[in-house]
């Protein structure tokens, strides 16, 4: 989650409360002094310490790079165009390296609207169009990391019990609770405290820019299977290294008791009936340049 997406304060379903009428649309731009590089087909397409980060309601943050820090000789204009009511008309470019082409991989705003951020001379890229991103000298995955996003992992002796359709599937006083900006607290449980007979391996996976690449288990309880109900990180990124190989259940889809108190199921894009919200976040991750 970010300031401007999902349950963030300027997302479409803010998790907190305002004491004023919030604006319907927010654009905020700031300097991003970290060295960012992107590679495609063996070529470094971007190498910059002068990027700016643009936050916009309903979208993930997007990096814009000065043209001088982009291999503009590898960019070819295309016929694609789009309009943003807050920024103006976007022009698109493909990236070509030899016979390899990433179509419509980048965009610019040649003449931003009056009152829009100063984006003239800056180029943005769809994250997945590039084959590798580096933040300083470390791989960056998923999307650019929001500097206002935080992950904290804490040991807890609180009694955590997880049930599925009335059957206890996990019971522990050794959990680690992960607090992450814009998301409900997640309770990571040692594998030894989860009933192994209920776990079924899944081929699903996902990527989090802050925690790393997750794998999944489905749960078989009472002859029924709940797909991808549990996730875990075998090699988490540094923010989440303390939950390595711990198992976490979707609070949205199980009965979770903390110290004997049944918790309400949070409403998030991963709730069973939240398909539109999930699609909106997935679209924002794939197409952050379009409003």
N, C-alpha and C positions, 0 to 999 in steps of 0.2 A: 504494500500500500504506500501511498505518498500523500503529500499535502492536498493534492488536487484530484485524487482518484478514489473510488470506492467509499470507505468510511472515513477518509481524511477530512479535515475541516472544510475544505473547499471541493470535496467530491460530491457525487450525486446522492449519497446516503450518509451524511456525516454522523459519526458515532457520538459526538459530544453535543453541547448545547451552546447557542449563541445568546448573548445579552443585547444583540443588535440585529438588524435585518442584514444578513450577509448578501454580498453582490451575487447575481446569478452567474456571472462569469468573471474569472480572475486570470490575468496574465501577469507573471512576475519573472523578471530576468535578472541574472546575476553572473558575475565572473566565476569561472571554474578553473582555478590555477593548476590543477593536476595535469600531468602530461598524459595525453590520450593518443593512442595509435590504433589504426585499423588496417587490416591486411586483406587482400583479395588476390587469389591466383598467384601467390608468391610475391606480390608487390605491396609496399606500404603506401596506401592511398591517403591516409591522414596521419599527420604527426604534429601535434599542437599542444602548447601550454597556454594558449590564449582563447580557448573556447568560452562560450557563454552558455548557461543552462537556463532554458525557458520552461517555466511551470505554467500549466494551463488547465483550467477546470475540466475534469472528466478525462484527462489524458496523463500518461506518464511524462515525466520531465524529458526534454529533448535537448541534446547538445547541438549548438551551431558553431561552425568553425570558420575562421577567416579564410578566404580563397587562397591567400598566400601559403596557408598550411595544408592545402589540399592539392593532390596531383590533378590539377584541372585538365592536363593533357590526356588523362585517362577517362574524362567525362564527356559524354556525347548527349546533346540536347535531344529530347523526345517530344512527341506530340501531346503527351499527357498534360493535363492541367487540372487544378482544383481551386476552390474558393473557400476561404475562411472568413467569416463575418468579422472576426477580430483582428486578423492580420492582413488579409488581402488575397491576391491571386498568386498561386504558386506555379512555378515552372519546374520541370523535372529533367533529370539526367540519368542515363545508364552509365555504368562503369564497365569499360572494356579493357581487358588485358589479353592480348593475342586473340585466341578464339573463344575465350571465356567472357561471358557477358552477364552482369547483374542488372536486369532491366528495371528502369525507373527506381533506381536505388537511392537517389539523392534528390533534394529539392531546394529551391531558393525562393525568396520573395523579392523580385527585382524592384517593385514599387509598393512597399507596404502602405497600408491605409494610414491616414492622418491619425495620430494618437496611438498607433501601434508601436511596439518596440522597434528599435533601429536594427533591422535585420538585413538591410542592403549590404551586399558584399559578403554575406555569411551563407554557409552551405550546411544542411543537415542531411543525415543518412538514416535509412531504415537499418536498425541494428542487425537484424537477421540477414540482410543483404551482404554484409561483410562476413568473412570466414573466421576472423579472429580479431578480438579487441584486447588491448592492454591498457591498464590504468597504472601509470608509472611502469614498473616491470612485472606486474602481476596480471594474470588473465582476468578479464572482466566478462561475466556471463549474464545472459538474460536481457538486461537493459542497463542503462547508466544508473548508478546508485545515487539515490536522493540523499543529499547531505543532512536532511532533516529526519531521515529514517533511522531508527535505533533498534537494536536487538540486545536484550539483557537475559542471561541465563543464571538462575539462582537455585541453589539447593533448598529443599523444603522437606520438613518432617510432617507436613499435613497429610492426613489420611485420604488417599485418592482411590476411589472405586469406580470402575467403568462397567456398565451393564448394557447388553444388547438384547432387546425383547425379553427383559426380565431375568436374563442369565448373566451372572458376574463373569467377566472375561479378563479383568485385571484388578489387582488389589495391592496397593503399595503404600509404604511410608518413606520411600526412598526416591520419590520423583524429583525431577528438575523442571522448574516452571520457566517457560520462555515468554518474556514480554516483548512484543514487537509493535511498533507504531501502527496504529489504525486497525489492529487485529485483536481478537480476544486472547486472553492468556491461554497458552498451550501447555499441557501437562505431559511431559516426556517421562516414560516409565521404563525401568530396566526390563530387559527381555525376560529375565527369570521370574518377574512378577506378572507376566501376561500368560494366560493359558495357551500353551503351544498348540494344543489339538484344534483350536479354533482358527489358527492362522493358515491361510493358503497363499502361496507365492503368486504375485501378479507381475505381468510384464510392463505395467505402466510406470512412467517416470515423469518428473517435472523438474523445472529449473527455477531456483530463487536466486536473485542477484546478491542477496545478503547471506543466505545460509548454504547454498550449493545445490547439488543434484540429489533429488530425493527418489527413493524407490518405495514400493507399496506392497502391502498385504491386503487381501480380501479376508473377510471373516465369515466362517461357516458356523451358524448357531441354529440349533433346532431344525436342521435340514434345509435352512435357507442361507443364501450367500449374499452378503453385503459387499459389493465390489469396492476395492480401493478405499477401505475404511480407515486404514492405518498407514502412516508413512514413517520413514526413517532416513537418516543420512549416514552413510558409511564413512565418507570423507568430507565432513562439513567445512565450510569456510571459517575463518578465524572467529567471526562474531558468534558462531554457534558450535564451536569445537567441543564444548562440554556436553552436547547431546548426541555425540557420535554413538550410533548403534542403539540408542534408546528409541522406544516406540511411542508414537503419538496418535491419538484417536481424534477424528473430527468431532469437536464438541457439538457441532450442528446436527449430528446424526446418531448420537449415543446418549444414554443416561449417565451423567457424570455427577458423582457425589464427592464433596470436599468436606472432610470432618463431619460426615453424616448428613450434610445439607445438600439436597438435590439442586443442582444448578439449572437455571433456565438455559434453553438452547439459543445461542446467539444467532442473529440474522446476519449472514454474510453472503458473499457470492458463492460460497460452497454449501449453502443450505439446500436441502433437497428440491425446493421449489424455486430456486433462484437462477434458473437457466438464463434469463435475460441479463442479469448482472454479470454472470460468468462470461457470457458472450461479449459484453461491453468491455470487460477488462482484457479478454483475449484480443479483441480488436484493437484496443489501445496499445497493447504490447506489440502488435504486428504493424499497425499503421498510425504511429503517433503524429504524423504530419498532417492528418486530415481531421477537420472538425465537422 
